[in-house]
Amino acid sequence: MKIIKKLFGLDKLEASIQKAELDLAEANTRLAAAEAASKTAEQAEETAKLSPKERATRRKEAWVSVINTHVNKDNIRNGFFELDWNDQFVLQLKQEGYGEDGDKEEEIVDRWFRELCANVVVDGDFGGPVNTGVIDIQTVKKTNQ
């Protein structure tokens, strides 16, 4: 059989076919690697476009931030902080005892923030009671998370 293959050049043809099959397998491996790298790059680009809140929410991590600080122009001692947070942060606060199911998110976050501010005053050794007044919580329409 080998003699017939050699006589008609079939042995060289079989060798060429085997080489082509190996080249095809290698090309498919490179293609798969390139597609995986492309997908990773697309995901990285998409993630880079997200806000810090959106990135944390995607990772299912608690997130809170001070969006703005407002100070009363007529009385510098009065003002408020504008906060933003994600659902995971509220869940974390509930787990830490700042609220229960059914409580408004704003109330839960306000309890935490009041305690945080009080701790800053105590830790800062500013001494004496501080009259912080009343905080007016306005429900802000949530943007899509």
C-alpha positions as CSV (number, residue, x, y, z in Angstrom):
1,M,0.0,0.0,0.0
2,K,2.9,2.4,0.9
3,I,4.4,1.8,-2.5
4,I,1.2,2.6,-4.3
5,K,0.8,5.8,-2.3
6,K,4.4,6.8,-3.0
7,L,4.1,5.8,-6.7
8,F,1.0,8.1,-7.2
9,G,2.3,10.8,-4.8
10,L,-0.5,10.1,-2.3
11,D,2.0,10.1,0.6
12,K,2.8,13.7,-0.1
13,L,-0.8,14.6,-0.5
14,E,-1.6,13.0,2.9
15,A,1.3,14.9,4.5
16,S,0.0,18.1,3.1
17,I,-3.5,17.4,4.4
18,Q,-2.1,16.6,7.9
19,K,-0.1,19.9,7.8
20,A,-3.2,21.8,6.7
21,E,-5.3,20.2,9.5
22,L,-2.6,21.2,12.1
23,D,-2.5,24.8,10.6
24,L,-6.3,25.0,10.8
25,A,-6.3,23.8,14.4
26,E,-3.7,26.4,15.3
27,A,-5.6,29.1,13.5
28,N,-8.8,28.1,15.4
29,T,-6.9,28.4,18.7
30,R,-5.6,31.8,17.8
31,L,-9.1,32.9,16.7
32,A,-10.6,31.8,20.0
33,A,-7.9,33.6,21.9
34,A,-8.4,36.8,19.8
35,E,-12.2,36.6,20.4
36,A,-11.7,36.1,24.2
37,A,-9.3,39.1,24.2
38,S,-11.8,41.2,22.2
39,K,-14.6,40.3,24.6
40,T,-12.4,41.2,27.6
41,A,-11.5,44.5,26.0
42,E,-15.2,45.3,25.3
43,Q,-16.1,44.5,28.9
44,A,-13.3,46.7,30.2
45,E,-14.4,49.5,27.9
46,E,-18.0,49.1,29.1
47,T,-17.0,49.1,32.7
48,A,-14.9,52.2,32.2
49,K,-18.0,54.1,31.0
50,L,-19.9,53.2,34.2
51,S,-20.1,55.6,37.2
52,P,-18.6,54.4,40.5
53,K,-22.1,53.7,41.7
54,E,-22.9,51.5,38.7
55,R,-19.6,49.6,39.0
56,A,-20.2,48.9,42.7
57,T,-23.8,47.9,42.0
58,R,-22.7,45.5,39.3
59,R,-20.2,43.9,41.7
60,K,-23.0,43.8,44.3
61,E,-21.0,46.0,46.7
62,A,-22.4,48.7,49.0
63,W,-21.7,52.2,47.8
64,V,-22.5,55.7,49.2
65,S,-21.2,59.1,48.3
66,V,-21.6,62.7,49.1
67,I,-22.9,64.2,45.9
68,N,-22.9,67.8,47.1
69,T,-22.5,70.0,50.1
70,H,-25.0,72.9,50.5
71,V,-24.3,75.8,52.8
72,N,-26.9,78.5,53.8
73,K,-25.5,81.7,52.4
74,D,-27.2,83.7,55.1
75,N,-26.1,81.5,58.0
76,I,-22.9,79.5,57.4
77,R,-23.8,77.2,60.4
78,N,-26.7,75.7,58.4
79,G,-26.5,73.4,55.5
80,F,-26.9,69.9,54.4
81,F,-25.2,67.1,52.5
82,E,-26.7,65.5,49.4
83,L,-26.0,61.8,49.4
84,D,-26.5,59.0,46.9
85,W,-26.3,55.3,47.6
86,N,-27.2,51.9,46.1
87,D,-29.5,49.2,47.3
88,Q,-26.6,47.1,48.6
89,F,-25.6,50.0,51.0
90,V,-29.2,50.2,52.4
91,L,-29.1,46.4,52.8
92,Q,-25.8,46.7,54.7
93,L,-27.3,49.4,56.9
94,K,-30.3,47.2,57.7
95,Q,-28.0,44.3,58.6
96,E,-26.1,46.7,61.0
97,G,-29.4,47.7,62.7
98,Y,-30.1,51.1,61.1
99,G,-33.5,50.0,59.7
100,E,-36.0,47.3,58.9
101,D,-37.9,46.2,55.9
102,G,-40.7,48.8,55.4
103,D,-38.5,51.8,56.5
104,K,-37.9,54.4,53.8
105,E,-34.3,54.2,52.4
106,E,-33.9,57.9,53.2
107,E,-34.7,57.4,56.8
108,I,-32.3,54.5,57.1
109,V,-29.5,56.4,55.5
110,D,-30.3,59.5,57.6
111,R,-30.0,57.4,60.8
112,W,-26.6,56.2,59.7
113,F,-25.4,59.6,58.6
114,R,-26.5,61.3,61.9
115,E,-24.6,58.7,63.9
116,L,-21.6,59.1,61.6
117,C,-21.6,62.9,62.1
118,A,-22.1,62.6,65.8
119,N,-19.1,60.2,65.9
120,V,-17.0,62.7,64.0
121,V,-17.8,65.4,66.5
122,V,-17.0,63.1,69.5
123,D,-13.8,61.8,67.9
124,G,-12.7,65.3,67.0
125,D,-13.0,66.3,70.7
126,F,-14.8,69.5,69.8
127,G,-16.5,69.2,73.2
128,G,-19.9,70.3,74.3
129,P,-23.3,69.5,72.8
130,V,-23.9,70.6,69.2
131,N,-27.3,71.8,68.1
132,T,-27.7,70.4,64.6
133,G,-31.3,71.5,64.2
134,V,-33.7,69.5,62.2
135,I,-32.9,67.7,59.0
136,D,-35.6,67.9,56.4
137,I,-35.6,64.7,54.3
138,Q,-36.9,65.2,50.8
139,T,-37.5,62.1,48.7
140,V,-35.5,62.5,45.5
141,K,-36.6,60.6,42.5
142,K,-34.2,57.7,42.0
143,T,-32.4,57.4,38.7
144,N,-32.0,53.9,37.2
145,Q,-29.3,51.9,38.8
